[in-house]
Amino acid sequence: MDKRFEALNQWLVQELGLTDYEIAPASEDASFRRYFRVQHNGSSFIVMDAPPEKENCQPFIELSAIFNELGLHVPVVEKKDLQQGFLCLTDLGNRVYLNELTEDSVGELYRDALNALLKIQAYKGNHVPDYDKTLLLNEMELFREWYLGKHLGLTLTDEQQALLNQAFSLLANDALSQPRVLVHRDFHSRNLMICEENNPGILDFQDAVIGPVTYDLVSLLRDCYVQWPRQQVENWVSDYYQQAGKAGLLSGVEFVQFLRWFDLMGIQRHLKASGIFARLNYRDNKPGYLKDIPRTLDYIKEVAAHYPELSAFTAFINSLSEGSVEAVNVS
């Protein structure tokens, strides 16, 4: 018996006054949140179920207001019950970017997404947490704990531990050297909706932070769920670099430096994602994300190979698929 679903329906009846409605799952989520679409009197809205002991709705509410003020298309919070963890939201539809990205459509869809990203990065407030070194390192530790330890069952040597520590520190420090902007933190094809007006609709922004300028860019262009040729990605990066420069976000930054930031930020993000996907399987009983790990590892291997200072780390990552981790020379 789903007691929270029963409580949600009681809330719809007692607090929102609904009597004749249809409710169905609206989307999957990698967190403990659930979303349902409610149809009532010819219109629809979304209700979020976020167990208070697992999820805090307040950042979603605050950031929804911030993103709206920036001119972005995000769900508006119409009703809330923080004690129970229920939110009533405007419905952005069901046309997810991921389902409609093709070679023909991607140019226009990504152009809209990059324009939205520049609006996000125009934020000048200080009401958002900082993406500090501790958080960056903790995210990469998910790779060590959940992918290497839990998924692969590896016991690393002292030298391999040191190698990871060195690589993680390099990646974190590089991220911290970048210009800092408002970061959505999950700006990718599963959280972007195709909308007729003010495209795209943007979801899942509650974890936003102030952090590296390339983080959301790499989330979009080196998406964990869809992959594009490296040259095409670099062309998009170049286009964004030009626009961000005009917007005053990259004063004095050469493109070579910006591309390095982008590449290394991607390695950090894909280490984090690999660990999260493994954790979703073992801790949260969501095995569907395991199929995305090969893509995140391929990104790491491809990009890290371009940077000599990561050569030992690259050899270690390559060894994981070759089944010979113990034999890697990490000196």
For each residue, the residues with C-beta under 8 A, 3 or more apart:
1: 6
2: 5 6
3: 6 7
4: 7 8 49 51
5: 2 8 9 49
6: 1 2 3 9 10
7: 3 4 10 11 84
8: 4 5 11 12 36 47 49 86
9: 5 6 12 13 23
10: 6 7 13 14
11: 7 8 14 15 16 81 84 86
12: 8 9 15 16 18 21 23 38 47
13: 9 10 16 17 18 19
14: 10 11 17
15: 11 12 79 81
16: 11 12 13 79 88
17: 13 14
18: 12 13 21 38 40
19: 13
20: 40
21: 12 18 38 39 40
22: 38 39 40
23: 9 12 36 37 38 39 47
24: 36 37
25: 34 35 36 37
26: 35 36 37 46 94
27: 35 96 203
28: 288
29: 32 33 34 35 204
30: 276 280 286 289
31: 54 55
32: 29 50 51 54 55
33: 29 48 49 50 55
34: 25 29 48 49 50
35: 25 26 27 29 46 47 48 49
36: 8 23 24 25 26 46 47 49
37: 23 24 25 26 44 45 46 91 94
38: 12 18 21 22 23 44 45 46 47
39: 21 22 23 43 44
40: 18 20 21 22 43 44 45
41:
42:
43: 39 40
44: 37 38 39 40 91
45: 37 38 40 78 88 89 90 91
46: 26 35 36 37 38 75 88 89 90 91 92
47: 8 12 23 35 36 38 86 87 88 89
48: 33 34 35 57 60 86 87 89
49: 4 5 8 33 34 35 36 85 86
50: 32 33 34 54 55 56 57 60 85 86 87
51: 4 32 54 55 85
52: 55 56 57 82 83 84 85
53:
54: 31 32 50 51
55: 31 32 33 50 51 52 85
56: 50 52 59
57: 48 50 52 60 61 80 82 85 87 206
58: 61 62 82
59: 56 62 63 206 207 208
60: 48 50 57 63 64 77 87 205 206
61: 57 58 64 65 77 80 87
62: 58 59 65 66 127
63: 59 60 66 67 128 205 206 208
64: 60 61 67 68 74 75 76 77 205
65: 61 62 68 69
66: 62 63 69 70 123 125 127 128 182
67: 63 64 70 72 74 120 202 205
68: 64 65 71 72 74 76
69: 65 66
70: 66 67 119 120 122 123
71: 68 119 198
72: 67 68 116 119 120 198 202
73: 92 116 195 197 198 199 200 201 202
74: 64 67 68 92 201 202 203 205
75: 46 64 89 90 91 92 201 203
76: 64 68 89 90
77: 60 61 64 80 87 88 89
78: 45 88 89 90
79: 15 16 86 87 88
80: 57 61 77 86 87 88
81: 11 15 84 85 86 87
82: 52 57 58 85
83: 52
84: 7 11 52 81
85: 49 50 51 52 55 57 81 82
86: 8 11 47 48 49 50 79 80 81
87: 47 48 50 57 60 61 77 79 80 81
88: 16 45 46 47 77 78 79 80
89: 45 46 47 48 75 76 77 78
90: 45 46 75 76 78
91: 37 44 45 46 75
92: 46 73 74 75 193 195 201 203
93: 193 194 195 201
94: 26 37 193
95: 99 100 193 194 195
96: 27 99 100 189 190 192 193 194
97: 100 101 109 113 189 190 192 193 194 200
98: 101 189 190 225 226
99: 95 96
100: 95 96 97 105 109 194
101: 97 98 105 106 109 189 226
102: 105 106
103: 106
104: 107
105: 100 101 102 108 109
106: 101 102 103 109 110 228
107: 104 110 111
108: 105 111 112
109: 97 100 101 105 106 112 113 192 194 199 200
110: 106 107 113 114 220 221 236
111: 107 108 114 115
112: 108 109 115 116 199 200
113: 97 109 110 116 117 187 192 200 220
114: 110 111 117 118 217 220 236 239 240 243
115: 111 112 118 119
116: 72 73 112 113 119 120 200 202
117: 113 114 120 121 184 187 216 217 220 240
118: 114 115 121 122 243 244 247 249
119: 70 71 72 115 116 122
120: 67 70 72 116 117 123 181 182 183 184 187 216
121: 117 118 181 182 213 216 244 247 249
122: 70 118 119 247
123: 66 70 120 128 181 182
124:
125: 66 128
126: 210
127: 62 66
128: 63 66 123 125 182 208 209 210
129: 209 210
130: 209 210 211
131: 135 136 175 180 183 185 209 210 211 212 215
132: 135 136 176
133: 136 137 172 173 176
134: 137 138
135: 131 132 138 139 209
136: 131 132 133 139 140 171 172 175 176 268
137: 133 134 140 141 168 169 172
138: 134 135 141 142
139: 135 136 142 268 271 272 275
140: 136 137 143 144 168 171 172 268 271 272 275
141: 137 138 144 145 168 275
142: 138 139 145 146 147 271 272 274 275 276 278 279
143: 140 146 147 148 271 272 274 275
144: 140 141 147 148 149 156 164 275
145: 141 142 148 149 150 275
146: 142 143 149 150 151 275 276 278 279 282 283
147: 142 143 144 150 151 152 274 275 277 278 293
148: 143 144 145 151 152 154 156 320
149: 144 145 146 152 153 154
150: 145 146 147 153 278 279 282
151: 146 147 148 278 281 282 293
152: 147 148 149 320
153: 149 150
154: 148 149 325
155:
156: 144 148 160 161 164 325
157: 160 161 326
158: 161 162
159: 162 163 330 331
160: 156 157 163 164 316 325 328 330
161: 156 157 158 164 165
162: 158 159 165 166 330
163: 159 160 166 167 312 313 316 330
164: 144 156 160 161 167 168 313 316
165: 161 162 168 169
166: 162 163 169 170 313
167: 163 164 170 171 310 313
168: 137 140 141 164 165 171 172 271
169: 137 165 166 172 173
170: 166 167 173 174 264 309 310
171: 136 140 167 168 174 175 264 265 267 268 271
172: 133 136 137 140 168 169 175 176 268
173: 133 169 170 176 177
174: 170 171 177 178 260 261 264 265
175: 131 136 171 172 178 211 212 215 261 264 265 268
176: 132 133 136 172 173 212
177: 173 174 261
178: 174 175 212 213 214 261 265
179: 212 213 249 250 253
180: 131 210 211 212 213
181: 120 121 123 210 211 212 213 249
182: 66 120 121 123 128 208 209 210
183: 120 131 208 209 210 211 212 215 216
184: 117 120 187 191 202 205 208 216 219
185: 131 205 207 208 209 211 215 216 219
186: 191 204 205 207 219
187: 113 117 120 184 191 192 202 216 219 220
188: 191 192 219 220 223 224 225
189: 96 97 98 101 192 220 223 225 226
190: 96 97 98 225
191: 184 186 187 188 202 203 204 205
192: 96 97 109 113 187 188 189 200 201 202 203
193: 92 93 94 95 96 97 200 201 202 203
194: 93 95 96 97 100 109 199 200 201
195: 73 92 93 95 198 199 200 201
196: 199
197: 73
198: 71 72 73 195 201
199: 73 109 112 194 195 196
200: 73 97 109 112 113 116 192 193 194 195
201: 73 74 75 92 93 192 193 194 195 198
202: 67 72 73 74 116 184 187 191 192 193 205
203: 27 74 75 92 191 192 193
204: 29 186 191 207
205: 60 63 64 67 74 184 185 186 191 202 208
206: 57 59 60 63
207: 59 185 186 204
208: 59 63 128 182 183 184 185 205
209: 128 129 130 131 135 182 183 185
210: 126 128 129 130 131 180 181 182 183
211: 130 131 175 180 181 183 185 215
212: 131 175 176 178 179 180 181 183 215 261 265
213: 121 178 179 180 181 217 244 249 250 261
214: 178 217 218 258 261 262 265
215: 131 175 183 185 211 212 218 219 265 269
216: 117 120 121 183 184 185 187 219 220
217: 114 117 213 214 220 221 237 240 262
218: 214 215 221 222 262 265 266 269
219: 184 185 186 187 188 215 216 222 223 269
220: 110 113 114 117 187 188 189 216 217 223
221: 110 217 218 228 233 236 237
222: 218 219 227 233 266 269 270 299
223: 188 189 219 220 226 227
224: 188 270 273 277 292 295 296
225: 98 188 189 190 292 295
226: 98 101 189 223
227: 222 223 295 298 299
228: 106 221 232 233
229: 232 233
230: 233 234 302
231: 234 235
232: 228 229 235 236
233: 221 222 228 229 230 236 237
234: 230 231 237 238 259
235: 231 232 238 239
236: 110 114 221 232 233 239 240
237: 217 221 233 234 240 241 258 259 262
238: 234 235 241 242 255
239: 114 235 236 242 243
240: 114 117 217 236 237 243 244
241: 237 238 244 245 250 255 258
242: 238 239 245 246
243: 114 118 239 240 246 247
244: 118 121 213 240 241 247 249 250
245: 241 242 248 249 250 251 253
246: 242 243
247: 118 121 122 243 244
248: 245 251
249: 118 121 179 181 213 244 245
250: 179 213 241 244 245 253 258
251: 245 248
252:
253: 179 245 250 257 258
254: 257 258
255: 238 241 258 259
256: 259 260
257: 253 254 260 261
258: 214 237 241 250 253 254 255 261 262
259: 234 237 255 256 262 263
260: 174 256 257 263 264 307
261: 174 175 177 178 212 213 214 257 258 264 265
262: 214 217 218 237 258 259 265 266
263: 259 260 266 267 303 306 307
264: 170 171 174 175 260 261 267 268 303 307
265: 171 174 175 178 212 214 215 218 261 262 268 269
266: 218 222 262 263 269 270 299 303
267: 171 263 264 270 271 299 300 303 304 310
268: 136 139 140 171 172 175 264 265 271 272
269: 215 218 219 222 265 266 272 273
270: 222 224 266 267 273 274 296 297 299 300
271: 139 140 142 143 168 171 267 268 274 275 300
272: 139 140 142 143 268 269 275 276
273: 224 269 270 276 277 292 296
274: 142 143 147 270 271 277 278 293 296 297 300
275: 139 140 141 142 143 144 145 146 147 271 272 278 279
276: 30 142 146 272 273 279 280 289
277: 147 224 273 274 280 281 289 290 292 293 296
278: 142 146 147 150 151 274 275 281 282 290 293
279: 142 146 150 275 276 282 283 284
280: 30 276 277 283 284 286 287 289
281: 151 277 278 284 285 286 287 289 290
282: 146 150 151 278 279
283: 146 279 280
284: 279 280 281
285: 281
286: 30 280 281 289
287: 280 281 290
288: 28 291
289: 30 276 277 280 281 286 292 293
290: 277 278 281 287 293
291: 288 294
292: 224 225 273 277 289 295 296
293: 147 151 274 277 278 289 290 296 297
294: 291 297 298
295: 224 225 227 292 298 299
296: 224 270 273 274 277 292 293 299 300
297: 270 274 293 294 300 301 317 320 321
298: 227 294 295 301 302
299: 222 227 266 267 270 295 296 302 303
300: 267 270 271 274 296 297 303 304 317
301: 297 298 304 305 314 317 318
302: 230 298 299 305 306
303: 263 264 266 267 299 300 306 307
304: 267 300 301 307 310 313 314 317
305: 301 302 314
306: 263 302 303
307: 260 263 264 303 304 310 311
308: 311
309: 170
310: 167 170 267 304 307 313 314
311: 307 308 314 315
312: 163 315 316 328 329 330 331
313: 163 164 166 167 304 310 316 317
314: 301 304 305 310 311 317 318
315: 311 312 318 319 328 329 330
316: 160 163 164 312 313 319 320 325 328 330
317: 297 300 301 304 313 314 320
318: 301 314 315 321 322
319: 315 316 322 323 324 325 327 328
320: 148 152 297 316 317 323 325
321: 297 318
322: 318 319
323: 319 320
324: 319 327 328
325: 154 156 160 316 319 320 328
326: 157
327: 319 324
328: 160 312 315 316 319 324 325
329: 312 315
330: 159 160 162 163 312 315 316
331: 159 312
